[in-house]
Amino acid sequence: MRSFKTDFPLDQSRCHLETGPIVLVGSQWQGERNLMVMGWHMMLGFAPAHFGCLITAGNHSQRLVRESRECTINVPTLDLIDAVVGVGNSDGDDIDKFEAFGLTPVAGDAVSAPLVAECYASFECRLADDSQIDRHELFIWEIVKAHVDTSIELPRTLHYRGHGRFMIAGDEIDRSKDFRIQNL
Ligand SMILES: Cc1cc2nc3c(=O)[nH]c(=O)nc-3n(C[C@H](O)[C@H](O)[C@H](O)COP(=O)(O)O)c2cc1C
């Protein structure tokens, strides 16, 4: 089979592996709240629902989640693209990003970090493992409460491709009849 693949810069690998969805990380510590955009994350287990993500030290959010050992993970859709770009391109030590980008903070049930009302799915997280923070800036969370608007069947989530461009989800193909039960 002929391949059209060519050598590709290693530092651009992320453009094809950052499947997303892009999420908004909510944080709070001692009365200060913040939001950041995040693309580098992955699920690490079913139950407990462990979730790993990279929050770099240059971001104001890192201090808030390190101190509080809590965060929320909120999944935005295409209608929130302006807010997503705004949140990802500003610093929370300068502004209140909820006010600046018209997002509504909602109190969680299990954590003090704010949820984002406009996102169709929000997850409350507590730090499960801090052993990789100093080495890789990798936070491993346990999702302790999930809030999802299940009336939205095919959420138009945003998937970052690098260089300011996003892919938008929305199509679905159902191959469940061909799946082994343990993979469903
Ligand atoms: C599309 C996109 C994806 C991003 N992904 C990450 C990420 O995975 N981890 C991270 O630490 N920063 C990521 N950032 C950068 C932060 O979102 C950005 O620096 C933000 O302004 C940090 O806000 P803060 O300083 O108020 O915490 C991303 C930014 C954008 C626009």
The ligand as an ORCA input file, in Angstrom:
! r2SCAN-3c Opt
* xyz 0 1
  C      -6.386     25.276     23.130
  C      -5.533     25.417     24.356
  C      -5.104     24.294     25.047
  C      -4.317     24.413     26.206
  N      -3.935     23.284     26.884
  C      -3.219     23.406     28.026
  C      -2.874     22.249     28.795
  O      -3.225     21.117     28.473
  N      -2.147     22.431     29.934
  C      -1.752     23.677     30.352
  O      -1.098     23.789     31.391
  N      -2.077     24.806     29.652
  C      -2.812     24.687     28.512
  N      -3.159     25.799     27.799
  C      -2.692     27.105     28.257
  C      -3.590     27.714     29.330
  O      -4.945     27.461     29.102
  C      -3.393     29.224     29.326
  O      -2.049     29.490     29.582
  C      -4.259     29.932     30.317
  O      -4.241     31.271     29.993
  C      -3.804     29.710     31.747
  O      -4.584     30.497     32.586
  P      -4.153     30.851     34.081
  O      -2.757     31.414     34.017
  O      -5.163     31.860     34.508
  O      -4.211     29.575     34.850
  C      -3.954     25.699     26.656
  C      -4.388     26.836     25.962
  C      -5.169     26.706     24.832
  C      -5.636     27.945     24.116
*
